[in-house]
Each structure stands twice: as C-alpha cells, then as structure tokens.
Amino acid sequence: MPSRSGSGRHAAPRRRSRDASNRRRLRLIPSPAVLGVAALGLAGTAVFVAPDSLTDPTSEVRSAVVDRSTADAAISGTYLDRRNQPQVSRSIDRKVLDRQAAQQAQQRAKALKALSAESEKHANKLQKAKEKRIERRQARQWVLPVAGYRITATFGQSSGLWATVHTGLDFAAASGTQVVSVARGTVTSTGFDGAYGNKTVVELEDGTEVWYCHQSSITVSPGEQVDPGETIGAVGATGNVTGPHLHLEVRPGGGEPVDPSTVLQEHNVAP
C-alpha cells in the first residue's frame, strides 16, 4: 500500500512535465498565419542558381534576387525609358523664341543671298551666250563684192552664152569699179582662165573658195591674206562676156558651185 501512495505522489509531476514539453513543441510549429506570410514573401522573390554550380562541384553557388516587377518587364519586353518620352509643354520660353527667330532670320538672309547670286550667275551666262552669238554672227558677216551694180544673171540660168547653165551671180558695173573680197581668206591663184577671163581665187578659213572673174586688173598675189572689203582687183570684160561685170562663184570645200545669193544672205548680205 505505501508503495502505491508513493507512486501516486510522483505521477502528477511527471504528467505536468510532459504537458509542458508538448506545449513547447507546439510553440515551435509555425502557425497558419505565419506560413501564409512566408509563402507571400517567397512568391515575391526568385532565386537563380548559376548553371556552372550544378556541374562543377568546386564552384560556389551564386544567387541573385531579382525584383518580380523587373522580371515581368524583361519577359514581356516592355522596358520603359523615360528619356525617350516626349515632353509636352504649352508654355512659351521667350528666350528660346527670340533665339530661334534670330536663327530663322539669318537662314532667310543666306537663302536669299544664294538665290540672288544664282540669278546673277544665270543672267551673266545668258549675256555671255548672247555676246558669243553676236560674235559668231559678226564673224560670218560678209560684204558686197562691188558697189554701184545691178544683177544681170543668176545661178542656174540657161542660155547660149554658157556651155551648160550659169554657175554664179553676175554683178554688172562700170569697168574699173573696185572688186573687194567678201570675207577673210588667202589668195590661192590669180591669172587668166579662158572663158572666166582674169580670175582671182580666195580660199576662206572654212575651205570655201570664192572666184572673182572677168576682172580688168588683179591687185593681189597668191599667198596673200585679205580681209573683208579689201580690194583685190577691178571690174572688167575679159573672157566670155557681153559687157563689163563681175562673175562671182562660191564653191564650198573647193567643190561644185552653189548659189552665191543664198550664201551671201546667210552671211547678212542681200545682193
């Protein structure tokens, strides 16, 4: 009996000790609220382990905690760069306005100056072209071979006076009237030539030959250079003629004769 009573006295303290131990264990177990908070914290972060650490046992495991919002932006590719955002302003900066207005005025002045210079350059070009045309026209300017004349036969006429057709232009004038060169050239031949009588041939700078026939006298020699209007002889009646006159022939390149009247008109002379 005493043993039971002794056993009974010690049983209650041991029970209380076990209950206390159990309460301590329960306090160490996280409550549902704590577990929820921890879960939310882990959900807000991500831990990355370097691939090398998985294959190389000697490497250290490196981790980086990345903000979830940044990770989401990287995945979607929608990074926002505030520097590229347009700046909208409805106010006017007076200093900026004045500076830009001055720049605009300077640019306008330069543009107008450039246009003026271009216009002047174009006008000068047109003027030079006009002067060149005048020079060319003056260079083509011929003169009448005689003065005090009348035309008695034209190019291409047919008559018993000529073997075929008339090959030149006849200027009837008093015997002894001066005969002048119609243009600048070089005397290539002088002398009597059958039906042409006394004849002078002047070759022009373009190779055209001009024949002056039936002269009573010749005052130039082969090799001499003559200018437009320079005397080369005098009207006569030598060769096959019916009266004193100058028979004028024009032969481009020294070839077949062409109508002298047309050539004279091309060089501002109307016989």
C-alpha positions as CSV (number, residue, x, y, z in Angstrom):
1,M,0.0,0.0,0.0
2,P,2.7,2.5,0.9
3,S,4.2,1.9,-2.5
4,R,1.0,2.9,-4.3
5,S,0.7,6.0,-2.3
6,G,4.3,6.8,-3.1
7,S,3.8,6.1,-6.7
8,G,0.7,8.3,-6.7
9,R,2.6,11.2,-5.3
10,H,5.2,11.2,-8.1
11,A,2.8,10.6,-11.1
12,A,1.3,14.1,-11.2
13,P,4.6,16.0,-11.6
14,R,5.8,13.7,-14.4
15,R,2.5,14.4,-16.3
16,R,2.9,18.1,-15.9
17,S,6.4,17.9,-17.2
18,R,5.2,16.1,-20.4
19,D,2.4,18.6,-20.9
20,A,4.9,21.5,-20.7
21,S,7.2,19.8,-23.2
22,N,4.3,19.3,-25.6
23,R,3.4,23.0,-25.3
24,R,6.9,24.0,-26.1
25,R,6.9,21.8,-29.2
26,L,3.6,23.4,-30.3
27,R,5.1,26.8,-30.0
28,L,7.9,25.9,-32.3
29,I,5.5,24.8,-35.1
30,P,4.6,27.8,-37.3
31,S,1.0,28.9,-37.2
32,P,-1.1,29.0,-40.5
33,A,-0.8,32.8,-40.5
34,V,3.0,32.7,-40.3
35,L,3.1,30.2,-43.0
36,G,1.0,32.4,-45.2
37,V,3.2,35.4,-44.7
38,A,6.3,33.3,-45.5
39,A,4.7,32.0,-48.7
40,L,3.9,35.5,-49.9
41,G,7.5,36.6,-49.2
42,L,8.9,33.7,-51.2
43,A,6.4,34.3,-54.0
44,G,7.8,37.9,-54.4
45,T,11.3,36.8,-55.0
46,A,13.1,34.3,-57.2
47,V,16.4,32.6,-56.6
48,F,18.6,31.7,-59.6
49,V,21.5,29.2,-59.3
50,A,24.3,29.5,-61.8
51,P,24.4,26.6,-64.2
52,D,28.2,26.1,-63.6
53,S,27.5,25.4,-59.9
54,L,25.4,22.4,-60.9
55,T,28.1,20.8,-63.0
56,D,31.2,22.0,-61.1
57,P,31.2,20.7,-57.5
58,T,34.1,23.0,-56.6
59,S,32.2,26.2,-57.7
60,E,30.2,28.3,-55.3
61,V,26.5,28.6,-55.8
62,R,25.7,32.1,-56.8
63,S,22.3,33.5,-56.5
64,A,20.6,36.8,-57.3
65,V,17.4,38.1,-56.1
66,V,15.5,39.8,-58.9
67,D,12.6,42.1,-58.3
68,R,9.5,40.5,-59.6
69,S,8.3,43.6,-61.5
70,T,11.7,43.8,-63.3
71,A,11.5,40.1,-64.2
72,D,8.0,40.5,-65.6
73,A,9.1,43.5,-67.6
74,A,12.1,41.6,-69.0
75,I,9.8,38.7,-70.0
76,S,7.3,40.9,-71.8
77,G,10.0,43.1,-73.4
78,T,8.3,46.3,-72.3
79,Y,11.0,48.3,-70.6
80,L,10.1,51.9,-70.1
81,D,12.7,54.5,-70.9
82,R,11.6,57.8,-69.6
83,R,14.3,59.6,-71.5
84,N,12.5,58.8,-74.8
85,Q,9.2,60.1,-73.6
86,P,8.1,63.3,-75.4
87,Q,7.9,66.4,-73.4
88,V,4.7,68.3,-73.8
89,S,4.7,72.0,-72.9
90,R,2.1,74.6,-73.6
91,S,4.1,77.4,-72.3
92,I,6.4,79.7,-74.4
93,D,10.0,80.4,-73.5
94,R,10.7,83.9,-74.6
95,K,14.5,83.5,-74.8
96,V,14.1,80.3,-76.9
97,L,11.7,82.1,-79.2
98,D,14.0,85.1,-79.7
99,R,17.0,82.9,-80.3
100,Q,15.2,80.7,-82.9
101,A,13.7,83.7,-84.6
102,A,17.2,85.2,-85.0
103,Q,18.4,81.9,-86.4
104,Q,15.4,81.9,-88.8
105,A,16.2,85.4,-90.0
106,Q,19.9,84.5,-90.6
107,Q,18.9,81.5,-92.6
108,R,16.5,83.5,-94.7
109,A,19.2,86.1,-95.4
110,K,21.6,83.4,-96.5
111,A,19.0,81.7,-98.7
112,L,18.0,85.0,-100.4
113,K,21.7,85.8,-101.0
114,A,22.4,82.4,-102.5
115,L,19.3,82.8,-104.8
116,S,20.4,86.3,-105.8
117,A,23.9,85.0,-106.6
118,E,22.5,82.1,-108.7
119,S,20.2,84.5,-110.6
120,E,23.1,86.9,-111.3
121,K,25.2,83.9,-112.4
122,H,22.4,82.8,-114.8
123,A,22.0,86.3,-116.1
124,N,25.7,86.6,-116.8
125,K,25.7,83.2,-118.5
126,L,22.8,84.4,-120.8
127,Q,24.6,87.6,-121.5
128,K,27.8,85.8,-122.5
129,A,25.9,83.4,-124.7
130,K,24.3,86.4,-126.4
131,E,27.7,88.0,-126.9
132,K,29.0,84.8,-128.4
133,R,26.1,84.7,-130.8
134,I,26.8,88.2,-131.8
135,E,30.5,87.4,-132.3
136,R,29.7,84.4,-134.4
137,R,27.2,86.4,-136.5
138,Q,29.8,89.1,-136.9
139,A,32.4,86.5,-137.8
140,R,30.0,85.3,-140.5
141,Q,29.5,88.8,-141.7
142,W,30.4,89.3,-145.4
143,V,30.5,92.3,-147.6
144,L,29.2,93.1,-151.1
145,P,32.0,92.4,-153.7
146,V,31.2,95.6,-155.7
147,A,29.2,98.8,-155.3
148,G,27.0,100.5,-158.0
149,Y,25.9,97.2,-159.5
150,R,22.8,95.5,-160.9
151,I,22.3,91.8,-161.1
152,T,22.2,90.6,-164.8
153,A,22.4,86.8,-164.4
154,T,21.6,84.5,-161.5
155,F,22.7,81.0,-160.6
156,G,21.2,78.1,-162.6
157,Q,20.0,80.1,-165.6
158,S,20.3,78.5,-169.1
159,S,21.4,80.4,-172.2
160,G,23.5,80.0,-175.3
161,L,26.0,82.3,-173.6
162,W,27.1,79.4,-171.3
163,A,28.2,75.9,-172.1
164,T,25.8,74.4,-169.6
165,V,24.0,76.6,-167.0
166,H,25.1,79.7,-165.3
167,T,27.3,78.8,-162.3
168,G,27.5,82.1,-160.5
169,L,26.0,85.5,-159.9
170,D,26.7,88.4,-162.2
171,F,27.2,92.0,-160.9
172,A,27.1,94.4,-163.8
173,A,29.1,97.6,-163.0
174,A,31.3,100.1,-164.8
175,S,34.6,98.9,-165.9
176,G,37.3,99.7,-163.3
177,T,34.9,99.5,-160.4
178,Q,36.8,98.1,-157.4
179,V,36.3,94.4,-156.6
180,V,36.8,93.5,-152.9
181,S,37.0,90.2,-151.0
182,V,33.7,89.3,-149.5
183,A,35.4,87.7,-146.4
184,R,38.7,87.0,-144.9
185,G,40.8,84.4,-146.7
186,T,44.0,83.6,-148.6
187,V,44.6,84.2,-152.3
188,T,45.3,80.8,-153.8
189,S,45.5,81.7,-157.5
190,T,45.4,84.6,-159.9
191,G,45.5,84.9,-163.7
192,F,43.7,84.4,-167.0
193,D,41.4,81.3,-167.2
194,G,39.7,81.1,-170.6
195,A,36.0,81.9,-170.5
196,Y,36.4,83.2,-167.0
197,G,38.9,85.9,-168.1
198,N,41.1,87.3,-165.4
199,K,40.3,85.3,-162.3
200,T,41.2,85.6,-158.6
201,V,40.5,82.7,-156.2
202,V,40.4,83.4,-152.5
203,E,40.1,80.4,-150.1
204,L,38.2,81.3,-146.9
205,E,39.0,79.9,-143.4
206,D,36.4,77.1,-143.7
207,G,37.8,75.9,-147.0
208,T,35.2,77.6,-149.2
209,E,36.6,79.0,-152.5
210,V,35.3,82.3,-153.9
211,W,36.0,83.0,-157.6
212,Y,36.2,86.6,-158.9
213,C,36.0,86.5,-162.7
214,H,36.3,88.9,-165.8
215,Q,38.4,91.4,-163.9
216,S,40.2,94.1,-165.9
217,S,43.0,94.0,-163.4
218,I,44.2,92.0,-160.4
219,T,46.0,93.7,-157.4
220,V,46.8,90.7,-155.2
221,S,49.1,87.7,-155.5
222,P,48.9,84.0,-154.4
223,G,49.7,83.6,-150.7
224,E,48.4,87.0,-149.6
225,Q,45.8,87.2,-146.9
226,V,42.9,89.5,-147.5
227,D,40.3,90.9,-145.1
228,P,36.6,91.5,-145.8
229,G,36.2,94.6,-148.1
230,E,39.9,94.6,-149.1
231,T,40.5,95.5,-152.8
232,I,41.7,92.5,-154.9
233,G,41.1,93.9,-158.5
234,A,38.7,95.8,-160.7
235,V,35.6,95.0,-162.8
236,G,36.3,94.2,-166.5
237,A,35.1,92.4,-169.6
238,T,37.8,89.8,-170.1
239,G,36.8,86.3,-171.1
240,N,33.4,85.3,-172.4
241,V,31.2,88.3,-171.7
242,T,28.7,90.7,-173.3
243,G,29.8,93.7,-171.1
244,P,31.8,94.6,-168.0
245,H,30.7,92.7,-164.9
246,L,31.9,90.6,-162.0
247,H,31.1,86.9,-162.2
248,L,31.1,85.6,-158.6
249,E,31.2,81.9,-157.8
250,V,31.1,80.2,-154.4
251,R,32.5,76.6,-154.1
252,P,32.3,75.1,-150.6
253,G,35.4,73.0,-149.9
254,G,36.6,73.8,-153.4
255,G,34.0,71.5,-154.9
256,E,30.9,72.2,-157.1
257,P,29.5,75.7,-157.2
258,V,26.4,76.7,-155.1
259,D,24.1,79.7,-155.4
260,P,26.1,82.8,-154.3
261,S,22.9,84.6,-153.5
262,T,21.9,82.1,-150.8
263,V,25.4,82.1,-149.3
264,L,25.6,85.9,-149.2
265,Q,22.2,86.0,-147.4
266,E,23.4,83.5,-144.9
267,H,26.2,86.0,-144.1
268,N,23.9,89.0,-143.8
269,V,24.4,90.3,-147.3
270,A,21.4,90.8,-149.6
271,P,22.6,91.3,-153.2
